[in-house]
Amino acid sequence: MLAPMQGLTNRALREAFTTWVRPDVVWTEFMRVNSQSEKKLLMPGDLREIAPAENGVPLVVQLIGHGRDALVAAARTAQNAGAVHINLNMGCPYGRMTSGLTGGGMLKRPELLEEIIPALRETIHGSFSVKIRAGYEDPRQIFSLLPLFEKARVDFLVLHPRTVRQAYEGLADHAVTAKVIRQTSIPVIANGDIRSTAFGLKLLEETGAAGLMLGRGGVGDPMIFERLRGRAAEPDPTERRAMLHRYLNDLLPRFCALFCGDMQVLGKIKGVVSQVEDPELERELKQLTRAKNLNAFRAAMEALAV
């Protein structure tokens, strides 16, 4: 699965992925549920993103918000707009998401989940999943929630084994992932720090996870999806340059069509470049991220093809 990453996994990027490396599942960026307005539970732009699939790849619509009634109404609105797969974000560690009972903040008041999770399951006719951190402060919190998820017949969990408080510090503790998988019958997708083919395959083997969700590792290296399937070999530096050129050359016109103005496009494409980790292309990556305008970025991008 290609992870939902706010500001990154927009419609243009998803289209590039689904027409090239074709992850088995793609996700929307999270859709904020407005608990203050029954008429505007989801933004008009979000509603336009909703679909059962993109280019034949299943699309999961991710909701982030709080309050049973608002979340249930938003799920119903999403379904009416065409959503077949709906996910509840219970893991986002940043900003407003942790200042209230939203995203990872929902784990502050786990007793409220006793109403929210069953109500969402009753409303959602297609697949219903939960993306979750191991806990708010205690990485063992997830274990106390498994009976609730099982009783509500949640279809699958995506587990990022850090706490909300940790944000992205330290390393994801996939020993927690393995233990959760042993203790539940719900399929668990492993998420967190999967940045190489070898680590991804090892994680599948050692944890028994039903699948992998790749965020920064996938956005920074799209071909990892093909390598995990055994359909591509590890590239040498020349091949990595060529793949990066193809990737950016494919993305840039899509971003130009989706976003407004050169500076917004430049900011979005640099956001993608910032996810690429390749010490042997350090000089080229710096030239891309330091480009002052789109013409300079295009020149740095075309230099990759030389």
Residue pairs with C-beta under 8 A, 6 or more apart in sequence:
1 23
1 24
1 25
1 26
1 27
1 60
1 158
1 189
1 211
1 212
1 213
1 214
2 9
2 14
2 17
2 23
2 25
2 26
2 27
2 213
2 214
2 218
2 219
2 225
3 9
3 27
3 191
3 213
3 214
3 215
3 218
4 27
4 28
4 29
4 30
4 60
4 62
4 89
4 131
5 29
5 215
5 216
5 219
6 29
6 30
6 92
7 29
7 268
7 271
8 29
8 219
8 271
8 272
8 275
9 26
9 27
9 28
9 29
9 219
10 29
10 258
10 268
11 49
11 258
12 251
12 254
12 255
12 257
12 258
12 259
13 219
13 251
13 254
13 272
14 26
14 54
14 59
15 54
15 55
15 254
16 222
16 247
16 250
16 251
16 254
17 23
17 26
17 218
17 222
17 225
18 26
18 54
18 55
18 56
18 57
19 55
20 222
20 250
21 222
21 223
21 225
21 226
22 55
22 57
22 225
23 57
23 214
23 218
23 225
24 57
24 58
24 211
25 57
25 58
25 59
25 60
25 85
26 54
26 57
26 58
26 59
26 60
27 59
27 60
27 61
27 62
27 87
28 46
28 49
28 50
28 59
28 60
28 61
28 62
29 62
30 62
30 63
30 64
30 89
30 92
30 103
31 42
31 43
31 46
31 49
31 61
31 62
31 63
31 64
31 74
31 78
32 42
32 43
32 46
32 64
32 65
33 41
33 42
33 63
33 64
33 65
33 66
33 70
33 71
33 74
34 40
34 41
34 42
34 43
34 65
34 70
35 65
35 66
35 67
35 69
35 70
38 73
41 70
41 73
41 74
41 77
42 74
42 77
42 78
47 77
47 81
49 61
50 59
50 61
50 78
50 81
50 82
50 83
51 59
51 82
51 83
52 58
52 59
52 82
52 83
52 84
52 85
53 59
53 84
58 84
58 85
59 84
59 85
60 85
60 86
60 87
60 127
60 129
61 78
61 83
61 85
61 86
61 87
62 86
62 87
62 88
62 89
62 131
63 71
63 74
63 75
63 78
63 86
63 87
63 88
63 89
64 88
64 89
64 92
64 97
64 102
64 103
65 71
65 74
65 102
66 100
66 101
66 102
66 105
66 106
67 101
68 112
68 115
68 116
68 119
71 88
71 116
71 119
71 120
72 119
72 120
72 123
75 86
75 120
75 123
75 124
76 123
78 86
79 86
79 123
79 124
79 125
79 126
83 126
84 126
84 127
85 126
85 127
85 129
86 120
86 124
86 126
86 127
86 128
86 129
87 128
87 129
87 130
87 131
87 158
88 116
88 117
88 120
88 128
88 129
88 130
88 131
89 97
89 103
89 131
90 103
90 104
90 106
90 107
90 130
90 131
90 132
90 133
91 103
91 104
91 131
91 132
91 133
91 158
91 160
91 164
92 98
92 102
92 103
92 104
93 103
93 104
93 133
93 164
93 165
93 166
93 167
93 168
94 103
94 167
96 102
97 103
97 104
97 105
98 104
98 105
98 164
99 105
101 108
101 109
101 112
104 133
104 136
104 164
105 136
105 164
106 112
106 113
106 116
107 132
107 133
107 135
107 136
107 141
107 164
108 136
110 141
110 144
110 145
113 145
113 148
114 148
117 130
117 148
117 149
117 152
117 154
118 151
118 152
120 128
120 152
121 128
121 152
121 153
121 154
127 155
127 156
128 154
128 155
129 154
129 155
129 156
129 157
129 158
130 149
130 154
130 157
130 158
131 157
131 158
131 160
131 191
132 142
132 145
132 157
132 158
132 159
132 160
133 142
133 160
133 161
133 162
133 163
133 164
134 140
134 141
134 142
134 159
134 160
134 161
134 162
134 163
134 173
134 176
135 141
135 142
135 163
135 164
136 163
136 164
136 165
137 163
137 164
137 165
138 163
139 161
139 162
139 163
139 173
139 176
142 159
142 176
142 180
143 179
143 180
143 183
146 180
146 183
146 184
146 186
149 157
149 184
149 186
150 184
150 185
150 186
154 186
155 186
155 187
156 186
156 187
156 188
156 189
156 210
157 180
157 184
157 186
157 187
157 188
157 189
158 188
158 189
158 191
158 213
159 176
159 177
159 180
159 188
159 189
159 190
159 191
160 172
160 191
160 192
161 172
161 173
161 174
161 175
161 176
161 177
161 192
162 168
162 169
162 170
162 172
162 173
162 192
171 193
172 191
172 192
172 193
174 190
174 192
174 203
174 206
174 207
177 188
177 190
177 203
177 207
177 209
178 206
178 207
178 208
180 188
181 188
181 207
181 208
181 209
182 208
187 210
187 211
188 207
188 209
188 210
189 209
189 210
189 211
189 212
189 213
190 203
190 204
190 207
190 209
190 211
190 212
190 213
191 212
191 213
191 215
193 199
193 217
194 200
194 203
194 212
194 213
194 214
194 217
195 216
195 217
195 220
195 221
195 224
195 277
196 217
196 224
197 224
197 227
197 228
197 234
200 212
200 214
200 217
200 224
200 228
201 228
203 209
203 212
204 211
204 212
212 228
214 224
214 225
216 275
217 224
218 224
218 225
219 272
219 275
220 272
220 275
220 276
220 277
221 276
221 277
222 243
222 247
223 232
223 235
223 243
226 232
227 233
227 234
235 243
237 280
237 281
240 278
240 280
240 281
241 281
241 284
241 304
241 305
242 304
242 305
244 276
244 278
244 281
244 284
244 304
245 301
245 302
245 304
245 305
248 269
248 272
248 273
248 288
248 301
248 304
249 301
251 269
251 272
252 265
252 269
252 297
252 298
252 301
255 265
255 268
255 269
256 265
259 265
259 268
262 293
262 294
265 294
266 291
266 293
266 294
266 297
269 297
270 288
270 289
270 291
270 297
273 285
273 288
273 289
274 289
276 285
278 285
284 300
284 303
284 304
287 300
287 303
288 297
288 300
288 301
291 297
291 299
291 300
